[in-house]
Amino acid sequence: MKEMIYENERGKPSIILNQGFYKNYEYIVLSLHSHPCAYVCIPPNHPFSKKSSDDIHLYCHGGVTFANDKISNVLEYSEKYKCEVKTTIRRNWIIGWDYAHLGDYVAYIPFFEDDKKYTTKKMTEECKFVIDQLEAIK
């Protein structure tokens, strides 16, 4: 596990802060340097598989803002930020959320000095909290 370091850097390769499995769901915490994002992979038989982020109502930071149907979409995103996301499973549906909302610290647009910075541990705990919610919906 790597700690999130907030930097005002654009074009630098993104960093996988943490990646793992919890209750057979894969999660990824990614640093875009200015702010982090988190992702959870959903199995094809889950009720939220193939749903738009607008139709996925889970408790997570700022709500679900990312939903895509193929692993290639995450890989394209990773390529854009020059980051490899490796896994041993086939990802069929990925949901995600970011930590770049009002009140969150974003390195290139800091609003206030007391904007919240998130730790990798806290974001990993939130991934597991989302997975617990996904398990309850099955």
Protein Blocks (a to p, Z undefined) as FASTA:
>chain_A
ZZddddddehiacddfbgcdeehiacddddehjaccddddddfkbmkgoiafklmccdde
hiaabdcfbfklmmmmmmmnopacddfbdcfbdcdddddbghiacfklcfbfkbccddfk
lmmmmmmmmmmmmmmmZZ
